[in-house]
Amino acid sequence: MYVMGGKWKLPIILALLEGGPQRFKELQRSVQGITPKVLSKELKELELNEFVTRTVYDSMPIAVEYKATAYSRSLDKVIAEMKEWGEQHRRRIMSKNKLKKA
């Protein structure tokens, strides 16, 4: 739970899996609401745990690109199950709200 805990790690991984390699600002736009400070911290932790790679290109100005690793695909089943649970939960809450209004 520690490795994937928090509000931002899954959205960052999903953004990289779905959008491909991205520079920092692109990734920040992909993950709406995240601050640069938090994104930087989360990326460092994800890199440490081998879910993300960071590539520095020797150009002017220096370019840094982040990419989901093949290992991050090991979360596919977890993400699919969480999505399924979320959909079921939403239906449950919506049906309860309809009953209250009736």
Sine and cosine of phi, psi and omega as CSV:
sin_phi,cos_phi,sin_psi,cos_psi,sin_omega,cos_omega
0.00,0.00,-0.56,0.83,0.00,-1.00
-0.88,0.48,-0.67,0.74,-0.07,-1.00
-0.88,0.47,-0.63,0.77,-0.06,-1.00
-0.94,-0.34,0.14,0.99,-0.03,-1.00
-0.92,0.39,0.32,-0.95,0.03,-1.00
0.99,-0.16,0.12,-0.99,-0.11,-0.99
-0.99,0.14,-0.44,0.90,-0.26,-0.97
-0.95,-0.31,-0.33,0.94,-0.13,-0.99
-0.88,0.47,-0.75,0.66,0.01,-1.00
-0.90,0.44,-0.70,0.71,0.05,-1.00
-0.87,0.49,-0.57,0.82,0.04,-1.00
-0.92,0.40,-0.74,0.67,0.00,-1.00
-0.88,0.48,-0.70,0.71,0.03,-1.00
-0.87,0.50,-0.67,0.74,0.01,-1.00
-0.88,0.48,-0.64,0.77,0.00,-1.00
-0.97,0.25,-0.59,0.81,0.04,-1.00
-0.93,0.37,-0.67,0.75,-0.05,-1.00
-0.99,0.13,-0.58,0.82,-0.10,-1.00
-0.98,-0.19,-0.07,1.00,-0.03,-1.00
0.97,0.24,-0.12,-0.99,-0.01,-1.00
-0.84,0.54,0.64,-0.77,-0.03,-1.00
-0.61,-0.79,0.51,-0.86,0.16,-0.99
-0.98,0.22,0.21,-0.98,-0.09,-1.00
-0.82,0.57,-0.79,0.62,-0.04,-1.00
-0.90,0.43,-0.61,0.80,0.05,-1.00
-0.88,0.47,-0.70,0.72,-0.01,-1.00
-0.91,0.42,-0.64,0.77,0.03,-1.00
-0.89,0.46,-0.62,0.79,0.05,-1.00
-0.94,0.35,-0.57,0.82,0.01,-1.00
-0.93,0.38,-0.57,0.82,-0.02,-1.00
-0.97,-0.24,1.00,0.09,-0.11,-0.99
-0.88,0.47,0.71,-0.70,0.07,-1.00
1.00,-0.09,-0.18,0.98,-0.03,-1.00
-0.99,0.10,0.65,-0.76,0.03,-1.00
-1.00,0.07,0.39,-0.92,0.03,-1.00
-0.84,0.54,-0.64,0.77,-0.01,-1.00
-0.89,0.46,-0.71,0.70,-0.01,-1.00
-0.93,0.36,-0.67,0.74,0.03,-1.00
-0.86,0.51,-0.70,0.71,0.02,-1.00
-0.86,0.51,-0.72,0.70,0.01,-1.00
-0.89,0.46,-0.73,0.69,-0.03,-1.00
-0.91,0.42,-0.65,0.76,0.02,-1.00
-0.89,0.46,-0.64,0.77,0.04,-1.00
-0.88,0.47,-0.69,0.72,0.02,-1.00
-0.92,0.39,-0.65,0.76,0.02,-1.00
-0.91,0.40,-0.59,0.81,0.06,-1.00
-0.92,0.38,-0.68,0.74,0.03,-1.00
-0.85,0.52,-0.60,0.80,-0.02,-1.00
-1.00,-0.07,0.20,0.98,0.14,-0.99
0.92,0.40,0.49,0.87,0.10,-1.00
-1.00,-0.08,-0.34,0.94,-0.06,-1.00
-0.68,-0.73,0.60,-0.80,0.15,-0.99
-0.93,-0.36,0.52,-0.85,0.01,-1.00
-0.88,-0.48,0.84,-0.54,0.00,-1.00
-0.89,-0.46,0.80,-0.60,0.03,-1.00
-0.97,-0.23,0.83,-0.56,0.01,-1.00
-0.99,-0.16,0.74,-0.67,-0.01,-1.00
-0.99,0.15,0.99,0.17,0.00,-1.00
-0.73,-0.68,0.10,-1.00,0.07,-1.00
-0.91,-0.42,0.89,-0.45,-0.17,0.99
-0.95,0.32,0.27,-0.96,0.00,-1.00
-0.88,0.48,0.72,-0.70,0.01,-1.00
-0.94,-0.34,0.67,-0.74,0.05,-1.00
-0.84,-0.54,0.75,-0.67,-0.03,-1.00
-0.82,-0.57,0.64,-0.77,0.03,-1.00
-0.92,-0.38,0.62,-0.79,-0.06,-1.00
-0.60,-0.80,0.63,-0.78,0.10,-0.99
-0.94,0.33,0.65,-0.76,0.02,-1.00
-1.00,0.08,0.22,-0.98,0.09,-1.00
-0.88,0.48,-0.55,0.83,0.02,-1.00
-0.88,0.47,-0.52,0.85,0.01,-1.00
-0.90,0.45,-0.38,0.93,0.07,-1.00
-0.92,0.39,-0.28,0.96,0.06,-1.00
-0.92,0.40,-0.20,0.98,0.04,-1.00
-1.00,0.02,-0.08,1.00,-0.06,-1.00
-0.79,0.62,-0.73,0.68,-0.02,-1.00
-0.92,0.40,-0.65,0.76,0.01,-1.00
-0.89,0.45,-0.72,0.69,0.00,-1.00
-0.89,0.45,-0.68,0.73,0.01,-1.00
-0.89,0.46,-0.68,0.73,0.02,-1.00
-0.91,0.42,-0.65,0.76,0.03,-1.00
-0.91,0.41,-0.61,0.79,0.04,-1.00
-0.90,0.44,-0.71,0.71,0.03,-1.00
-0.87,0.49,-0.73,0.69,0.01,-1.00
-0.88,0.48,-0.68,0.73,0.00,-1.00
-0.87,0.50,-0.66,0.76,0.03,-1.00
-0.91,0.41,-0.68,0.74,0.04,-1.00
-0.90,0.44,-0.68,0.74,0.00,-1.00
-0.89,0.46,-0.69,0.72,0.01,-1.00
-0.87,0.49,-0.71,0.70,0.03,-1.00
-0.87,0.49,-0.66,0.75,0.00,-1.00
-0.89,0.46,-0.74,0.67,-0.01,-1.00
-0.91,0.42,-0.67,0.75,0.00,-1.00
-0.89,0.45,-0.66,0.75,0.00,-1.00
-0.93,0.38,-0.60,0.80,0.05,-1.00
-0.92,0.40,-0.63,0.77,0.02,-1.00
-0.91,0.41,-0.58,0.81,0.04,-1.00
-0.92,0.40,-0.62,0.78,0.01,-1.00
-0.91,0.41,-0.61,0.79,0.00,-1.00
-0.92,0.40,-0.60,0.80,-0.04,-1.00
-0.97,0.25,-0.40,0.92,-0.05,-1.00
-0.97,0.24,0.00,0.00,0.00,0.00
